[in-house]
């Protein structure tokens, strides 16, 4: 007789029992997040039938156009999590300021940062989207969750995860003891453990980068991509495939399942010098999952989880995936990142540019 399948709720209760002094508050919070993701999955699954497609006619704090589903998903996260008694405050990509828990609601010791709908530009073409979440504890001696409370390195996260709304709906999370994947059984409405102890494969034959930005890349990134594109006749002596889904969750999931490397580096575009992805609720939680699965997550210059945010919406360059590939990029940033004078008669050209 096959062993009974473990639900997400049973999994986090078992993890709670392994932690001396645990009160069950974190378990309750993760359960609330599970409910959020189930409801968002239902909305995404209905598509145009839910009248949730299209733009909302507003922009977020990063001056990006908001989709209707961005706002609906954000409201689901706020409504379900604010009254659970687990949180002191929340931060979202869709809100300029910290969302404090009201005085008439019980407050907890945790902080929740989230991107309610990652990859929302994919909605209208029915491509994968997701949600990303990060849980921190309030710093010692702090009772209120203001902006400064969130400015902790990613290494201090107590839980991180994402939901992927694709052909199946999955939640992938870590409590600091490995990375685990759960698939939604729509018939019973439960997430079932289907991918225990996920490990990023060490060997990589795929890389993901938006090559339309090639003219803005730093030399280290250009060198790495050129070597991959050169294939078996180049310095890497092997062929690589290039991928790009335009949804961080989908990129992370592919790498967790079959390896590779994702690059969204800082670059020379206006506003690109610090990178484009948000540290607190995109790079840090994905980085936590990847590191817990044996991969490496980096700014390109060093571990992403060591980076201390200076603001709640801080941006960063972000590179993650198979450990040896990310370490190669870091080595190139240390030793091969000098800008060359870009005149027509001088300099080495990359494979994305005409030869001199």
VENGISUL-V570037 format. One record per residue. N is the residue number from 0. RES is the residue in one letter. SS is DSSP state (H for helix, E for strand, - for the rest). OMEGA is omega in radians with two decimals (999 if undefined). Layout:
{{N:RES:SS:OMEGA} {N:RES:SS:OMEGA}}
This chain:
{{0:X:-:-3.10} {1:X:-:3.11} {2:X:-:3.12} {3:X:-:-3.14} {4:X:-:-3.10} {5:X:-:3.10} {6:X:E:3.09} {7:X:H:3.14} {8:X:H:3.12} {9:X:H:-3.14} {10:X:H:-3.06} {11:X:H:3.03} {12:X:H:3.10} {13:X:H:3.09} {14:X:H:3.12} {15:X:H:-3.11} {16:X:H:3.12} {17:X:-:-3.07} {18:X:-:3.12} {19:X:-:3.11} {20:X:-:3.14} {21:X:-:-3.08} {22:X:-:-3.08} {23:X:-:-3.11} {24:X:H:3.11} {25:X:H:3.08} {26:X:H:3.12} {27:X:H:3.14} {28:X:H:3.13} {29:X:H:3.09} {30:X:H:3.07} {31:X:H:3.10} {32:X:H:3.08} {33:X:H:3.13} {34:X:H:3.09} {35:X:H:-3.07} {36:X:H:3.09} {37:X:H:-3.13} {38:X:H:3.11} {39:X:H:3.09} {40:X:H:3.12} {41:X:H:3.12} {42:X:H:-3.14} {43:X:H:-3.12} {44:X:H:3.12} {45:X:H:3.08} {46:X:H:-3.07} {47:X:H:3.13} {48:X:H:3.14} {49:X:H:-3.10} {50:X:-:-3.09} {51:X:-:3.10} {52:X:-:3.06} {53:X:-:-3.10} {54:X:E:-3.12} {55:X:E:-3.10} {56:X:E:3.14} {57:X:E:3.09} {58:X:E:3.09} {59:X:-:-3.05} {60:X:-:3.09} {61:X:-:3.14} {62:X:-:3.08} {63:X:-:3.11} {64:X:E:3.12} {65:X:E:3.01} {66:X:E:3.09} {67:X:H:-3.11} {68:X:H:3.03} {69:X:H:-3.07} {70:X:H:3.11} {71:X:H:3.13} {72:X:H:3.11} {73:X:H:3.14} {74:X:H:3.09} {75:X:H:3.13} {76:X:H:-3.11} {77:X:H:-3.03} {78:X:H:-3.06} {79:X:H:-3.02} {80:X:H:-2.99} {81:X:-:-3.07} {82:X:-:-3.08} {83:X:-:3.14} {84:X:-:-3.10} {85:X:-:-2.90} {86:X:E:2.97} {87:X:E:-3.12} {88:X:E:3.09} {89:X:E:3.02} {90:X:E:-3.12} {91:X:E:3.03} {92:X:-:-3.03} {93:X:-:-3.13} {94:X:-:-3.08} {95:X:-:-3.03} {96:X:-:3.04} {97:X:-:3.10} {98:X:E:-3.11} {99:X:E:3.03} {100:X:-:-3.06} {101:X:-:-3.09} {102:X:-:-3.10} {103:X:-:3.13} {104:X:-:3.10} {105:X:-:-3.14} {106:X:-:3.09} {107:X:-:-3.07} {108:X:-:-3.09} {109:X:E:3.10} {110:X:E:-3.13} {111:X:E:3.03} {112:X:E:-3.04} {113:X:E:2.90} {114:X:E:-2.96} {115:X:E:3.12} {116:X:E:3.11} {117:X:E:3.11} {118:X:-:-3.02} {119:X:H:3.04} {120:X:H:3.13} {121:X:H:-2.97} {122:X:H:-3.00} {123:X:H:3.08} {124:X:H:3.01} {125:X:-:3.05} {126:X:-:-3.01} {127:X:-:3.00} {128:X:E:-3.12} {129:X:E:3.02} {130:X:E:3.13} {131:X:E:-3.13} {132:X:E:3.14} {133:X:E:3.12} {134:X:E:3.04} {135:X:E:2.98} {136:X:E:3.01} {137:X:-:3.07} {138:X:-:3.12} {139:X:-:3.10} {140:X:-:-3.14} {141:X:-:-3.11} {142:X:-:-3.13} {143:X:-:-3.12} {144:X:-:3.05} {145:X:-:-3.07} {146:X:H:-3.09} {147:X:H:-3.13} {148:X:H:-3.10} {149:X:H:-3.00} {150:X:-:3.14} {151:X:-:3.10} {152:X:-:-3.11} {153:X:H:3.12} {154:X:H:-3.14} {155:X:H:3.10} {156:X:-:3.07} {157:X:-:3.08} {158:X:E:3.04} {159:X:E:3.13} {160:X:E:3.04} {161:X:E:2.94} {162:X:E:3.09} {163:X:E:3.11} {164:X:E:-3.09} {165:X:-:3.10} {166:X:-:2.91} {167:X:-:3.05} {168:X:E:3.14} {169:X:E:2.88} {170:X:E:3.06} {171:X:E:-3.07} {172:X:E:3.04} {173:X:E:3.01} {174:X:-:-3.13} {175:X:-:3.07} {176:X:-:-3.14} {177:X:-:3.14} {178:X:-:-2.98} {179:X:E:-3.09} {180:X:E:-3.09} {181:X:E:-3.10} {182:X:E:-3.12} {183:X:E:2.96} {184:X:E:-3.03} {185:X:-:-3.11} {186:X:-:-3.11} {187:X:-:3.11} {188:X:-:-3.12} {189:X:E:2.98} {190:X:E:-3.07} {191:X:E:3.11} {192:X:E:-3.13} {193:X:E:-3.10} {194:X:E:3.13} {195:X:-:3.01} {196:X:-:3.11} {197:X:-:3.09} {198:X:-:3.08} {199:X:-:3.12} {200:X:-:-3.07} {201:X:-:-3.11} {202:X:-:-3.08} {203:X:-:3.04} {204:X:-:3.10} {205:X:E:2.99} {206:X:E:-3.11} {207:X:E:3.10} {208:X:-:3.08} {209:X:-:-3.01} {210:X:H:3.09} {211:X:H:3.11} {212:X:H:-3.01} {213:X:H:-3.09} {214:X:H:-3.12} {215:X:H:-3.01} {216:X:-:2.97} {217:X:-:-3.13} {218:X:H:-3.13} {219:X:H:3.14} {220:X:H:3.14} {221:X:H:3.12} {222:X:H:-3.11} {223:X:H:-3.10} {224:X:H:3.11} {225:X:H:3.12} {226:X:H:3.10} {227:X:H:-3.10} {228:X:H:3.13} {229:X:H:3.02} {230:X:H:-3.00} {231:X:H:3.10} {232:X:H:-3.14} {233:X:-:-3.07} {234:X:-:3.11} {235:X:-:3.08} {236:X:-:3.08} {237:X:-:3.13} {238:X:-:3.08} {239:X:-:2.95} {240:X:E:3.12} {241:X:E:-3.12} {242:X:E:3.00} {243:X:-:-3.09} {244:X:-:-3.10} {245:X:-:2.99} {246:X:-:-3.06} {247:X:H:-3.13} {248:X:H:-3.12} {249:X:H:3.11} {250:X:H:-3.14} {251:X:H:-3.10} {252:X:H:3.13} {253:X:H:-3.12} {254:X:H:3.08} {255:X:H:-3.08} {256:X:H:-3.03} {257:X:H:3.01} {258:X:-:-3.10} {259:X:-:-3.11} {260:X:E:3.09} {261:X:E:3.13} {262:X:E:2.90} {263:X:E:-2.98} {264:X:-:2.92} {265:X:-:-3.09} {266:X:-:-3.02} {267:X:-:3.09} {268:X:-:3.04} {269:X:-:-3.10} {270:X:-:-3.10} {271:X:-:-3.08} {272:X:-:3.09} {273:X:-:-3.05} {274:X:-:-3.04} {275:X:-:-3.11} {276:X:E:-3.12} {277:X:E:-3.05} {278:X:H:-2.91} {279:X:H:-3.01} {280:X:H:3.00} {281:X:H:-3.03} {282:X:H:-3.09} {283:X:H:-3.14} {284:X:H:3.10} {285:X:H:3.09} {286:X:H:3.12} {287:X:H:3.14} {288:X:H:-3.11} {289:X:H:3.13} {290:X:H:3.11} {291:X:H:3.10} {292:X:-:3.05} {293:X:-:3.06} {294:X:-:3.12} {295:X:E:3.13} {296:X:E:-2.92} {297:X:E:2.93} {298:X:-:-2.94} {299:X:-:-3.11} {300:X:-:-3.12} {301:X:-:-3.04} {302:X:E:3.13} {303:X:H:-3.06} {304:X:H:3.06} {305:X:H:-3.04} {306:X:-:3.13} {307:X:-:-3.13} {308:X:-:3.05} {309:X:-:3.08} {310:X:-:-3.02} {311:X:-:3.14} {312:X:-:-3.13} {313:X:-:3.09} {314:X:E:3.14} {315:X:E:2.85} {316:X:-:-3.04} {317:X:E:3.11} {318:X:E:-3.12} {319:X:E:3.09} {320:X:E:-3.13} {321:X:-:-2.94} {322:X:H:-3.06} {323:X:H:3.13} {324:X:H:3.13} {325:X:H:3.10} {326:X:H:3.07} {327:X:H:3.11} {328:X:H:3.13} {329:X:H:3.12} {330:X:H:3.11} {331:X:H:3.09} {332:X:H:3.13} {333:X:H:-2.91} {334:X:H:-3.04} {335:X:-:-3.03} {336:X:-:-3.13} {337:X:-:3.12} {338:X:-:3.11} {339:X:-:3.09} {340:X:-:-2.97} {341:X:-:3.05} {342:X:-:-3.04} {343:X:-:-3.05} {344:X:-:-3.05} {345:X:-:2.97} {346:X:-:3.11} {347:X:-:-3.13} {348:X:-:3.05} {349:X:-:-3.10} {350:X:-:3.09} {351:X:-:-3.04} {352:X:-:3.12} {353:X:-:3.09} {354:X:-:3.12} {355:X:-:999}}
